[in-house]
Protein backbone atom coordinates (compact mmCIF):
# COMPACT_ATOMS: atom_id res chain seq x y z
CA UNK A 1 0.00 0.00 0.00
CA UNK A 2 1.57 3.30 -1.11
CA UNK A 3 0.23 6.54 0.31
CA UNK A 4 -3.32 6.90 1.53
CA UNK A 5 -5.64 3.98 0.71
CA UNK A 6 -8.82 4.69 -1.18
CA UNK A 7 -10.58 1.64 0.30
CA UNK A 8 -10.63 0.56 3.93
CA UNK A 9 -11.79 -3.01 4.59
CA UNK A 10 -13.08 -3.44 8.15
CA UNK A 11 -13.67 -6.91 9.60
CA UNK A 12 -15.08 -7.43 13.11
CA UNK A 13 -14.18 -10.84 14.50
CA UNK A 14 -15.11 -12.84 17.58
CA UNK A 15 -13.90 -16.42 18.13
CA UNK A 16 -13.84 -17.14 14.39
CA UNK A 17 -10.16 -17.74 13.68
CA UNK A 18 -10.60 -20.30 10.88
CA UNK A 19 -13.25 -18.26 9.08
CA UNK A 20 -11.20 -15.09 9.50
CA UNK A 21 -8.05 -16.66 8.06
CA UNK A 22 -10.03 -18.04 5.12
CA UNK A 23 -11.44 -14.57 4.48
CA UNK A 24 -8.03 -12.90 4.72
CA UNK A 25 -6.51 -15.44 2.34
CA UNK A 26 -9.18 -14.63 -0.23
CA UNK A 27 -8.56 -10.90 0.21
CA UNK A 28 -4.83 -11.35 -0.35
CA UNK A 29 -5.21 -13.77 -3.26
CA UNK A 30 -7.92 -11.67 -4.90
CA UNK A 31 -6.84 -8.24 -3.72
CA UNK A 32 -8.74 -5.30 -5.19
CA UNK A 33 -6.75 -3.19 -7.63
CA UNK A 34 -7.63 -0.02 -5.75
CA UNK A 35 -5.20 1.01 -2.97
CA UNK A 36 -6.59 -0.48 0.21
CA UNK A 37 -6.01 -1.34 3.84
CA UNK A 38 -7.38 -4.23 5.91
CA UNK A 39 -8.35 -3.67 9.54
CA UNK A 40 -9.49 -6.45 11.87
CA UNK A 41 -11.24 -5.44 15.09
CA UNK A 42 -11.09 -8.34 17.52
CA UNK A 43 -13.83 -8.47 20.16
CA UNK A 44 -11.74 -10.23 22.84
CA UNK A 45 -11.63 -13.63 21.12
CA UNK A 46 -10.48 -16.58 23.21
CA UNK A 47 -9.57 -18.88 20.30
CA UNK A 48 -6.04 -17.56 19.59
CA UNK A 49 -7.32 -15.32 16.79
CA UNK A 50 -5.11 -12.46 17.91
CA UNK A 51 -1.96 -14.58 18.11
CA UNK A 52 -2.66 -16.05 14.67
CA UNK A 53 -3.19 -12.60 13.16
CA UNK A 54 0.04 -11.26 14.58
CA UNK A 55 2.02 -14.29 13.46
CA UNK A 56 0.60 -14.81 9.98
CA UNK A 57 -0.86 -11.52 8.79
CA UNK A 58 1.66 -8.71 9.32
CA UNK A 59 0.00 -6.63 6.60
CA UNK A 60 -3.32 -6.58 8.44
CA UNK A 61 -3.89 -3.87 11.03
CA UNK A 62 -5.21 -5.42 14.25
CA UNK A 63 -7.25 -3.48 16.78
CA UNK A 64 -8.16 -5.19 20.04
CA UNK A 65 -11.50 -3.87 21.27
CA UNK A 66 -10.81 -4.97 24.85
CA UNK A 67 -14.09 -6.84 25.18
CA UNK A 68 -16.96 -8.23 23.16
CA UNK A 69 -18.33 -4.84 22.18
CA UNK A 70 -20.64 -6.14 19.46
CA UNK A 71 -20.81 -5.75 15.71
CA UNK A 72 -21.89 -2.10 15.45
CA UNK A 73 -19.39 -0.72 17.93
CA UNK A 74 -16.64 -2.95 16.57
CA UNK A 75 -17.23 -1.61 13.07
CA UNK A 76 -17.29 1.96 14.34
CA UNK A 77 -13.91 1.40 16.01
CA UNK A 78 -12.54 0.14 12.72
CA UNK A 79 -14.06 2.96 10.66
CA UNK A 80 -12.68 5.64 12.97
CA UNK A 81 -9.20 4.10 12.74
CA UNK A 82 -9.30 3.82 8.94
CA UNK A 83 -8.36 6.28 6.19
CA UNK A 84 -10.13 5.33 2.95
CA UNK A 85 -12.78 7.47 1.30
CA UNK A 86 -14.63 4.18 0.78
CA UNK A 87 -15.25 1.74 3.64
CA UNK A 88 -16.14 -1.92 3.18
CA UNK A 89 -17.82 -3.62 6.13
CA UNK A 90 -17.05 -7.29 5.62
CA UNK A 91 -17.97 -10.32 7.71
CA UNK A 92 -15.17 -12.68 8.61
CA UNK A 93 -17.27 -15.60 7.35
CA UNK A 94 -17.05 -14.43 3.74
CA UNK A 95 -14.81 -15.42 0.83
CA UNK A 96 -13.95 -12.81 -1.78
CA UNK A 97 -13.65 -14.11 -5.37
CA UNK A 98 -11.33 -12.54 -7.92
CA UNK A 99 -12.51 -9.15 -9.16
CA UNK A 100 -15.54 -8.98 -6.85
CA UNK A 101 -14.45 -5.93 -4.88
CA UNK A 102 -13.33 -4.05 -7.99
CA UNK A 103 -16.77 -4.58 -9.50
CA UNK A 104 -18.45 -3.44 -6.28
CA UNK A 105 -16.34 -0.27 -6.18
CA UNK A 106 -17.07 0.35 -9.86
CA UNK A 107 -20.81 0.07 -9.25
CA UNK A 108 -20.60 2.70 -6.51
CA UNK A 109 -18.34 4.96 -8.57
CA UNK A 110 -20.84 4.88 -11.43
CA UNK A 111 -23.59 6.34 -9.24
CA UNK A 112 -22.67 9.55 -7.38
CA UNK A 113 -26.20 9.58 -5.90
CA UNK A 114 -25.59 6.19 -4.26
CA UNK A 115 -24.03 6.07 -0.78
CA UNK A 116 -24.07 2.29 -0.21
CA UNK A 117 -23.62 -0.68 -2.52
CA UNK A 118 -24.06 -4.34 -1.66
CA UNK A 119 -23.20 -7.43 -3.74
CA UNK A 120 -24.98 -10.66 -4.48
CA UNK A 121 -24.31 -13.17 -1.68
CA UNK A 122 -24.16 -16.92 -2.22
CA UNK A 123 -23.36 -19.82 0.09
CA UNK A 124 -20.54 -22.32 -0.32
CA UNK A 125 -22.63 -24.29 -2.83
CA UNK A 126 -23.51 -21.22 -4.88
CA UNK A 127 -27.07 -20.91 -3.58
CA UNK A 128 -28.28 -17.34 -3.46
CA UNK A 129 -28.97 -15.51 -0.20
CA UNK A 130 -31.58 -12.73 -0.19
CA UNK A 131 -29.26 -9.95 0.95
CA UNK A 132 -31.45 -6.89 0.46
CA UNK A 133 -34.98 -5.82 1.18
CA UNK A 134 -37.52 -3.22 2.18
CA UNK A 135 -37.43 -1.31 5.44
CA UNK A 136 -38.28 -3.59 8.37
CA UNK A 137 -41.90 -3.37 9.46
CA UNK A 138 -44.42 -6.05 10.47
CA UNK A 139 -45.83 -6.28 6.95
CA UNK A 140 -42.47 -6.08 5.19
CA UNK A 141 -41.05 -8.82 7.41
CA UNK A 142 -43.80 -11.17 6.24
CA UNK A 143 -43.20 -10.07 2.66
CA UNK A 144 -39.45 -10.66 3.01
CA UNK A 145 -40.00 -14.21 4.28
CA UNK A 146 -42.28 -14.95 1.37
CA UNK A 147 -39.76 -13.50 -1.08
CA UNK A 148 -37.00 -15.63 0.47
CA UNK A 149 -39.04 -18.72 -0.44
CA UNK A 150 -39.44 -17.59 -4.02
CA UNK A 151 -37.15 -17.60 -7.04
CA UNK A 152 -34.02 -16.03 -5.55
CA UNK A 153 -32.08 -16.40 -8.78
CA UNK A 154 -34.61 -14.16 -10.50
CA UNK A 155 -34.89 -11.72 -7.60
CA UNK A 156 -31.13 -11.23 -7.44
CA UNK A 157 -30.41 -11.19 -11.16
CA UNK A 158 -30.65 -7.43 -11.73
CA UNK A 159 -29.27 -4.26 -10.22
CA UNK A 160 -31.82 -2.30 -8.22
CA UNK A 161 -32.21 0.43 -5.64
CA UNK A 162 -33.32 -1.03 -2.30
CA UNK A 163 -33.96 0.07 1.26
CA UNK A 164 -31.08 -1.94 2.71
CA UNK A 165 -28.31 -4.37 1.84
CA UNK A 166 -26.70 -6.93 4.11
CA UNK A 167 -23.93 -5.83 6.45
CA UNK A 168 -22.09 -9.06 5.58
CA UNK A 169 -20.58 -7.06 2.72
CA UNK A 170 -21.52 -3.40 2.59
CA UNK A 171 -19.56 -0.71 0.75
CA UNK A 172 -20.20 2.86 1.90
CA UNK A 173 -18.75 6.26 1.18
CA UNK A 174 -17.01 7.56 4.30
CA UNK A 175 -18.65 10.97 3.96
CA UNK A 176 -22.11 9.40 4.08
CA UNK A 177 -21.23 7.09 6.98
CA UNK A 178 -19.86 9.99 9.02
CA UNK A 179 -22.83 12.22 8.17
CA UNK A 180 -25.15 9.83 10.05
CA UNK A 181 -22.77 9.22 12.97
CA UNK A 182 -21.70 5.74 11.80
CA UNK A 183 -23.60 2.65 13.01
CA UNK A 184 -26.05 2.89 15.91
CA UNK A 185 -24.36 1.04 18.78
CA UNK A 186 -27.61 0.15 20.51
CA UNK A 187 -27.71 -2.77 18.05
CA UNK A 188 -25.21 -5.30 19.42
CA UNK A 189 -25.66 -7.52 16.37
CA UNK A 190 -28.44 -7.88 13.77
CA UNK A 191 -30.59 -5.14 12.15
CA UNK A 192 -27.76 -2.62 12.42
CA UNK A 193 -27.36 -2.74 8.63
CA UNK A 194 -31.05 -1.97 8.03
CA UNK A 195 -30.91 0.92 10.50
CA UNK A 196 -27.68 2.27 8.98
CA UNK A 197 -29.14 2.22 5.48
CA UNK A 198 -32.32 3.89 6.76
CA UNK A 199 -30.32 6.73 8.31
CA UNK A 200 -28.45 7.30 5.07
CA UNK A 201 -31.62 7.17 2.96
CA UNK A 202 -33.20 9.74 5.29
CA UNK A 203 -30.59 12.20 4.00
CA UNK A 204 -31.78 11.68 0.43
CA UNK A 205 -28.99 9.26 -0.51
CA UNK A 206 -29.53 5.90 -2.22
CA UNK A 207 -28.72 2.25 -1.53
CA UNK A 208 -27.86 -0.09 -4.41
CA UNK A 209 -27.89 -3.86 -4.77
CA UNK A 210 -25.65 -5.03 -7.60
CA UNK A 211 -25.24 -8.64 -8.77
CA UNK A 212 -22.20 -7.59 -10.82
CA UNK A 213 -20.21 -8.40 -7.68
CA UNK A 214 -20.67 -11.73 -5.93
CA UNK A 215 -19.34 -12.74 -2.49
CA UNK A 216 -19.45 -16.13 -0.80
CA UNK A 217 -21.09 -15.94 2.63
CA UNK A 218 -20.70 -18.91 4.97
CA UNK A 219 -23.53 -17.66 7.15
CA UNK A 220 -24.81 -19.16 10.36
CA UNK A 221 -21.45 -19.71 12.07
CA UNK A 222 -22.46 -17.66 15.14
CA UNK A 223 -25.67 -19.64 15.50
CA UNK A 224 -23.70 -22.88 15.31
CA UNK A 225 -21.13 -21.94 17.96
CA UNK A 226 -23.40 -20.05 20.39
CA UNK A 227 -27.02 -20.55 19.31
CA UNK A 228 -28.74 -19.34 22.50
CA UNK A 229 -26.64 -16.20 22.84
CA UNK A 230 -27.03 -15.42 19.16
CA UNK A 231 -30.81 -15.87 19.27
CA UNK A 232 -31.02 -13.63 22.36
CA UNK A 233 -28.93 -10.96 20.63
CA UNK A 234 -31.23 -11.12 17.61
CA UNK A 235 -34.33 -10.66 19.76
CA UNK A 236 -32.81 -7.69 21.62
CA UNK A 237 -31.82 -5.98 18.36
CA UNK A 238 -35.21 -6.72 16.84
CA UNK A 239 -37.02 -5.06 19.74
CA UNK A 240 -34.54 -2.17 19.77
CA UNK A 241 -35.16 -1.62 16.06
CA UNK A 242 -38.93 -1.45 16.57
CA UNK A 243 -38.48 0.82 19.59
CA UNK A 244 -36.53 3.25 17.40
CA UNK A 245 -38.52 3.05 14.15
CA UNK A 246 -41.98 1.69 15.04
CA UNK A 247 -42.48 2.25 18.81
CA UNK A 248 -46.24 1.64 18.68
CA UNK A 249 -45.57 -1.92 17.53
CA UNK A 250 -43.26 -2.81 20.43
CA UNK A 251 -45.98 -4.14 22.81
CA UNK A 252 -47.28 -6.42 20.04
CA UNK A 253 -43.76 -7.66 19.29
CA UNK A 254 -43.13 -8.41 22.96
CA UNK A 255 -46.46 -10.25 23.18
CA UNK A 256 -45.57 -12.26 20.08
CA UNK A 257 -42.20 -13.23 21.59
CA UNK A 258 -43.86 -14.15 24.90
CA UNK A 259 -46.43 -16.35 23.16
CA UNK A 260 -43.60 -18.15 21.41
CA UNK A 261 -41.81 -18.71 24.71
CA UNK A 262 -39.15 -16.12 24.03
CA UNK A 263 -38.32 -12.90 25.79
CA UNK A 264 -36.35 -9.81 24.98
CA UNK A 265 -34.12 -7.83 27.31
CA UNK A 266 -36.26 -5.05 28.78
CA UNK A 267 -33.34 -2.62 28.45
CA UNK A 268 -34.08 -2.48 24.72
C-alpha positions in Angstrom: 0.0 0.0 0.0 1.6 3.3 -1.1 0.2 6.5 0.3 -3.3 6.9 1.5 -5.6 4.0 0.7 -8.8 4.7 -1.2 -10.6 1.6 0.3 -10.6 0.6 3.9 -11.8 -3.0 4.6 -13.1 -3.4 8.2 -13.7 -6.9 9.6 -15.1 -7.4 13.1 -14.2 -10.8 14.5 -15.1 -12.8 17.6 -13.9 -16.4 18.1 -13.8 -17.1 14.4 -10.2 -17.7 13.7 -10.6 -20.3 10.9 -13.3 -18.3 9.1 -11.2 -15.1 9.5 -8.1 -16.7 8.1 -10.0 -18.0 5.1 -11.4 -14.6 4.5 -8.0 -12.9 4.7 -6.5 -15.4 2.3 -9.2 -14.6 -0.2 -8.6 -10.9 0.2 -4.8 -11.4 -0.4 -5.2 -13.8 -3.3 -7.9 -11.7 -4.9 -6.8 -8.2 -3.7 -8.7 -5.3 -5.2 -6.8 -3.2 -7.6 -7.6 0.0 -5.7 -5.2 1.0 -3.0 -6.6 -0.5 0.2 -6.0 -1.3 3.8 -7.4 -4.2 5.9 -8.4 -3.7 9.5 -9.5 -6.4 11.9 -11.2 -5.4 15.1 -11.1 -8.3 17.5 -13.8 -8.5 20.2 -11.7 -10.2 22.8 -11.6 -13.6 21.1 -10.5 -16.6 23.2 -9.6 -18.9 20.3 -6.0 -17.6 19.6 -7.3 -15.3 16.8 -5.1 -12.5 17.9 -2.0 -14.6 18.1 -2.7 -16.0 14.7 -3.2 -12.6 13.2 0.0 -11.3 14.6 2.0 -14.3 13.5 0.6 -14.8 10.0 -0.9 -11.5 8.8 1.7 -8.7 9.3 0.0 -6.6 6.6 -3.3 -6.6 8.4 -3.9 -3.9 11.0 -5.2 -5.4 14.2 -7.2 -3.5 16.8 -8.2 -5.2 20.0 -11.5 -3.9 21.3 -10.8 -5.0 24.9 -14.1 -6.8 25.2 -17.0 -8.2 23.2 -18.3 -4.8 22.2 -20.6 -6.1 19.5 -20.8 -5.7 15.7 -21.9 -2.1 15.4 -19.4 -0.7 17.9 -16.6 -2.9 16.6 -17.2 -1.6 13.1 -17.3 2.0 14.3 -13.9 1.4 16.0 -12.5 0.1 12.7 -14.1 3.0 10.7 -12.7 5.6 13.0 -9.2 4.1 12.7 -9.3 3.8 8.9 -8.4 6.3 6.2 -10.1 5.3 2.9 -12.8 7.5 1.3 -14.6 4.2 0.8 -15.3 1.7 3.6 -16.1 -1.9 3.2 -17.8 -3.6 6.1 -17.1 -7.3 5.6 -18.0 -10.3 7.7 -15.2 -12.7 8.6 -17.3 -15.6 7.4 -17.0 -14.4 3.7 -14.8 -15.4 0.8 -14.0 -12.8 -1.8 -13.6 -14.1 -5.4 -11.3 -12.5 -7.9 -12.5 -9.2 -9.2 -15.5 -9.0 -6.9 -14.5 -5.9 -4.9 -13.3 -4.1 -8.0 -16.8 -4.6 -9.5 -18.4 -3.4 -6.3 -16.3 -0.3 -6.2 -17.1 0.4 -9.9 -20.8 0.1 -9.2 -20.6 2.7 -6.5 -18.3 5.0 -8.6 -20.8 4.9 -11.4 -23.6 6.3 -9.2 -22.7 9.6 -7.4 -26.2 9.6 -5.9 -25.6 6.2 -4.3 -24.0 6.1 -0.8 -24.1 2.3 -0.2 -23.6 -0.7 -2.5 -24.1 -4.3 -1.7 -23.2 -7.4 -3.7 -25.0 -10.7 -4.5 -24.3 -13.2 -1.7 -24.2 -16.9 -2.2 -23.4 -19.8 0.1 -20.5 -22.3 -0.3 -22.6 -24.3 -2.8 -23.5 -21.2 -4.9 -27.1 -20.9 -3.6 -28.3 -17.3 -3.5 -29.0 -15.5 -0.2 -31.6 -12.7 -0.2 -29.3 -10.0 1.0 -31.5 -6.9 0.5 -35.0 -5.8 1.2 -37.5 -3.2 2.2 -37.4 -1.3 5.4 -38.3 -3.6 8.4 -41.9 -3.4 9.5 -44.4 -6.0 10.5 -45.8 -6.3 7.0 -42.5 -6.1 5.2 -41.1 -8.8 7.4 -43.8 -11.2 6.2 -43.2 -10.1 2.7 -39.5 -10.7 3.0 -40.0 -14.2 4.3 -42.3 -15.0 1.4 -39.8 -13.5 -1.1 -37.0 -15.6 0.5 -39.0 -18.7 -0.4 -39.4 -17.6 -4.0 -37.2 -17.6 -7.0 -34.0 -16.0 -5.6 -32.1 -16.4 -8.8 -34.6 -14.2 -10.5 -34.9 -11.7 -7.6 -31.1 -11.2 -7.4 -30.4 -11.2 -11.2 -30.7 -7.4 -11.7 -29.3 -4.3 -10.2 -31.8 -2.3 -8.2 -32.2 0.4 -5.6 -33.3 -1.0 -2.3 -34.0 0.1 1.3 -31.1 -1.9 2.7 -28.3 -4.4 1.8 -26.7 -6.9 4.1 -23.9 -5.8 6.5 -22.1 -9.1 5.6 -20.6 -7.1 2.7 -21.5 -3.4 2.6 -19.6 -0.7 0.7 -20.2 2.9 1.9 -18.7 6.3 1.2 -17.0 7.6 4.3 -18.7 11.0 4.0 -22.1 9.4 4.1 -21.2 7.1 7.0 -19.9 10.0 9.0 -22.8 12.2 8.2 -25.2 9.8 10.1 -22.8 9.2 13.0 -21.7 5.7 11.8 -23.6 2.6 13.0 -26.0 2.9 15.9 -24.4 1.0 18.8 -27.6 0.1 20.5 -27.7 -2.8 18.0 -25.2 -5.3 19.4 -25.7 -7.5 16.4 -28.4 -7.9 13.8 -30.6 -5.1 12.1 -27.8 -2.6 12.4 -27.4 -2.7 8.6 -31.0 -2.0 8.0 -30.9 0.9 10.5 -27.7 2.3 9.0 -29.1 2.2 5.5 -32.3 3.9 6.8 -30.3 6.7 8.3 -28.4 7.3 5.1 -31.6 7.2 3.0 -33.2 9.7 5.3 -30.6 12.2 4.0 -31.8 11.7 0.4 -29.0 9.3 -0.5 -29.5 5.9 -2.2 -28.7 2.2 -1.5 -27.9 -0.1 -4.4 -27.9 -3.9 -4.8 -25.6 -5.0 -7.6 -25.2 -8.6 -8.8 -22.2 -7.6 -10.8 -20.2 -8.4 -7.7 -20.7 -11.7 -5.9 -19.3 -12.7 -2.5 -19.5 -16.1 -0.8 -21.1 -15.9 2.6 -20.7 -18.9 5.0 -23.5 -17.7 7.1 -24.8 -19.2 10.4 -21.5 -19.7 12.1 -22.5 -17.7 15.1 -25.7 -19.6 15.5 -23.7 -22.9 15.3 -21.1 -21.9 18.0 -23.4 -20.0 20.4 -27.0 -20.5 19.3 -28.7 -19.3 22.5 -26.6 -16.2 22.8 -27.0 -15.4 19.2 -30.8 -15.9 19.3 -31.0 -13.6 22.4 -28.9 -11.0 20.6 -31.2 -11.1 17.6 -34.3 -10.7 19.8 -32.8 -7.7 21.6 -31.8 -6.0 18.4 -35.2 -6.7 16.8 -37.0 -5.1 19.7 -34.5 -2.2 19.8 -35.2 -1.6 16.1 -38.9 -1.4 16.6 -38.5 0.8 19.6 -36.5 3.2 17.4 -38.5 3.0 14.2 -42.0 1.7 15.0 -42.5 2.2 18.8 -46.2 1.6 18.7 -45.6 -1.9 17.5 -43.3 -2.8 20.4 -46.0 -4.1 22.8 -47.3 -6.4 20.0 -43.8 -7.7 19.3 -43.1 -8.4 23.0 -46.5 -10.2 23.2 -45.6 -12.3 20.1 -42.2 -13.2 21.6 -43.9 -14.1 24.9 -46.4 -16.3 23.2 -43.6 -18.2 21.4 -41.8 -18.7 24.7 -39.1 -16.1 24.0 -38.3 -12.9 25.8 -36.3 -9.8 25.0 -34.1 -7.8 27.3 -36.3 -5.0 28.8 -33.3 -2.6 28.5 -34.1 -2.5 24.7 
